[in-house]
Structure formats: C-alpha cells, structure tokens
Amino acid sequence: MASLLRNFALLLLLLAGQGASTTHPSVYPVDEYVFEAVVDHYSFRPTPKPTFPLRYFVNGQHWNGTGPCFFYAGNEANIFQFINNSGFIFESSVEFGALVVFAEHRYYGESNVVGALDNQNDLSFLTVEQAMADFNTLTVHIRTKWSMSPDTAFIVFGGSYGGNLAMWLRLKNPNLWAGAIASSATPLKHVLRETNGFALIETQAYGNVSLACPKLVRSGWTELYEQSSTPKGRIHVAQALGLCDPLPDVDVAEDVHGWVSGALETMVQYGYPYPTQFYNPVPAYPFQVACYRMLQASTGLGALRAAINVYYNYTGQAGPCFDFDSSVVTEARMHWNRKGDLHRIHLQDLRKRNRQELNGIDYKEARLLTTTPKQSDEDEENAWEYQTCTEVYQPMPTDGTTDFEIPYAPNQTAYFEHCWNKYDVQPRPNWEEMHFMGSNIGAGSNIFLTSGQLDPWRAAGIQETPKGSPDSIVVRIIENGAHHLDLRGGNPLDPPSVASIRIEEKACMHQWIKEWKEQH
C-alpha cells in the first residue's frame, strides 16, 4: 500500500508540469483544458461573443493512442463533483487503454456562458439541447487535438441528469457516440408528476429496516405542525430538534419539514454501502443508521432529530446546535431545488419576505446585498431552477399514507407564477418526453441503463427493456444499489449486484468498440 501511495504522489508531481491539475480538488489526476463552445448552436443570429469557455478535464494516463475515449457528460454542478465520484470510468480506462474526458455543463462550475452576453442574468441559452450540442462539437475538437483516427470510439457516460444526457446523445447522434452508459437516468418525468413513486421508494427503504420507522416519521410531522402553532410549542420543537433558537413563527414549520425531509431523502438516494461525503459525511447505509436511532428515540420529534443528526451532524461538524437561517432555511431550499419543487421555494420566499418586512428590512435591498456577480453556489442553484422552469418539470405529489411524507399536491399555478416572476419563462411539462422519446427508445441501440433499487429517482427511470428494443439496449436494476452506484469506484463493501453489472457494462463496451472499428 505504501508503494502505491508513493507512486501516486510521484504521478501527481509529474502531472504538475503538464497543466493546472494540482490546483484542482480532484482525487484523480486530471489536466484542465478549455474549449470555445458556440453560445447558440441553433441560431445564426450573432451573440455579443460567439463562444464561451467550456472546461473539460482529461486523464491520458492509460491511453495507448488507439484506444477509445470515455467521455462523461457533465450535469448540474461543478464538474469535480462527478470526477470525484466516477471511479469506474478511471478504473476501466486501464483495461481499455482509454482517454478519459469529463466535460462541464454550460452555466455550471466555471463554464459560464454569461460572460459572453450583455445581460449577466441571461439564462436563455441554458437548455438540454444546447448542452448536448456542446458535447457533440467537443468530440470533434478532441478527435483533432489528439489526432484520433476515425475508428476511435467515443463512449459517453452520465449519472442522473447526466445519465439522461448520455442516453439522449447516443439516441440523437449515433454517428458520434458508439454507445452510452446511462446510470440513474430519469427520462419519465410524468411518473414523478402523476404519482408518489419517488416518496414511496424512499419510504420503503426505511420500512425495510423497520416498519416502525415510517410511522415514527409521520408522528414527527404531526408533532412538528401541532407544536409550532404556539410560542411555547415552538420553543419545545427547537429544543427537541437541537436548534439554537426558538422557531420565529408558525409558518416556518414548512422550512423545518423541508430540512428534515432533505435528510431523510438524501440518506436513501446516496445510501452507499460504505461511508461517503457526497454532500455531508455520513456512515455506510445512512438511512439504516438513522432508522435504528429513530427506534431508540421512540418519539416523533425524537425520530426527526435522529435523522437530522445522522445526516447533518454525524461527525459533529454542525456544532452544538443548528442555526435556523444558515442550516434549516438554506438546506430546505437546496433540497427543494434539487427535486425541482419550486412551489415550496416560492412559498419560502414569501415567508422570508414577510419576516424581513416585520423586522423593518427592505426585501429588495436585502436581495441586492446577498447577490454577487461571480459564478457561485447561488448561480448554480438559479441555473438548475431555471431548467426546472423550462424543460425539467418534475413536481412530486405525496399522500402521507403509502409514503411517510405529509400529504402534498403541487400547485401548478404558483409554480408557473414563480418561474414567470423570476425568469420570465414558464415550463413546457411534456416537452422533454416528447422530444427525447421517453421510454420509447426501441429505435436506438448500444445503451446500458441502470437504476439503483434504493434510489428514489428510480421512479422516473426506465426499469424494463422497452418493447421492440434490440438486444444492445440493456436495462438493469442494481439490488441494494443507490444513485449511480455503478459509476463509483469499486469497493470491497459493494453489493455483488453492482460488481456483476460493471462486468456486464464492460462487456457491452468492448462490443460497441468492436462494432465502431468495423464500421469506420
């Protein structure tokens, strides 16, 4: 082990002279490049600047000059979030002699289009189609820059929204992509909108540990809302949940609910079989640990506190108590943003405005003071929110009976109003599935789709091979698997199911590469 670490350190020193890799927070050695991507691929009208700098990162450690290119299609975050959690791609590059490329999605990380525009708030060029065109044209650039022959196969990888992109890139441009590994893809948004499938999978994960855990969570919601209706009760809730101060008013029970709900959901979505730090440091199968602690607490609010502590404070990183604004409000908003629950974000904004007005603070002035011109976490939050206001429309109902959430029916009017007031756009609910085929992908080929059994996003995934599909479209459910587990690096604690599926994926890739070489 010591020799491996020494070799790895030496490799990093050698790479330091090739690029800026040592300045990047990557657990894998990569070099940074910039591609001048066209701002608007679908119009010939000029933009203030015709291109913008799109970042991509390359690992050529095992590329033999004739091997394939493994290309990760970046999604809604800084690209390092995906570099650091996609070890399978790096590990597989050894066997295949592959060049590894991770491309950042426009408007995220440092691949910011607004620097090429007059209006620094212009998000109009943030669409799925524009991002796919970026990646398509980048492949052409890479072929030239690395002097690749026409028979060099490009395999596209992606997880979650990136899994959608990978699948759609192969479907739309099989002339550029030899095949796609689409992990935890979510193309069936109508299922999220029309059923409580997302919350049901989440509830089942806890229920499979103990049927008492969903019951305790439901009791916790009841206690939260009942107690929050009085000043004395709000003091009790704050003490029970470990907040630094009493809840400010009755309406903020909604923020507390979003905060706790985010912990419950994320511990299942990222319920990996070993400790991780995807968003926060958590133990192996964190939802199991949380459920066991709920049983020890044995009360509703105690169960909610147990979930909070496992997700937000497992290593004590939150300190002795949770601040309402920086912890509760912020984390609730991040949770709703990730899920595309803009109605709840809209209501949170109204609650925040009311509190500021009661305290004599001008709401518009407060927003100006917290806005910065550079790309930031807030910019990325706005970017994804904009996408959920246009193409990625996925509000999710819950019933509180078959799932352990509170009953909730998304308010489309408020959702659309929020989008219009903030971005001057409104969603096209059915556009994505109509334009990108939904589950009707039988005309495609060379696509490997995986979903984690534990993953709530499985509800929007293709879970069985579509009727009429060729054998080269493969669909697998990873038993005891969480969100894009198959893309993560191998681990001795992995369930046998994911190890088997990775072997299948590599066998398919070998076949796709062979076919590409024969055809080119």
Protein Blocks (a to p, Z undefined) as FASTA:
>chain_A
ZZmmmmmmmmmmmmmmmmmmlmpccfbdcddddddddfblmbcbdcfblbdcddddddfk
lpghlaccddddddfddfklmmmmmmmmmmmmmmnopacdddddehiajlcfklmpmblk
bcklgcfklmmmmmmmmmmmmmmmnopafklccddddehjlmmmmmmmmmmmmmlmgbdc
dehiafblmlmmmmcklmmmmmmmmmmmomklmmmmmmmmmmmmmmmmpmklmmmmmmmn
opabdcfbfklmmmmmmmmmmmmmmmmmmmcfbdcdfkbccdehkllmmmmmmmmnopak
lmmmmmmmmmmmmnopnojbdcfklmmmmmmmmmmmmnopaklmmmmmmmmmmmmmmnop
afklmmmmmpcfbdcfklmmmmmmmmmmmmmgcbdcdehlmpmcdcddddfklmmmmmmm
mnopacdfklmmmmnopmmlmlgghiacdddfklmklmmpcfbdcehiafklccdddehi
aehklmpccdfkbcfklmmmmmmmmmmmmmmmmmmmmmZZ
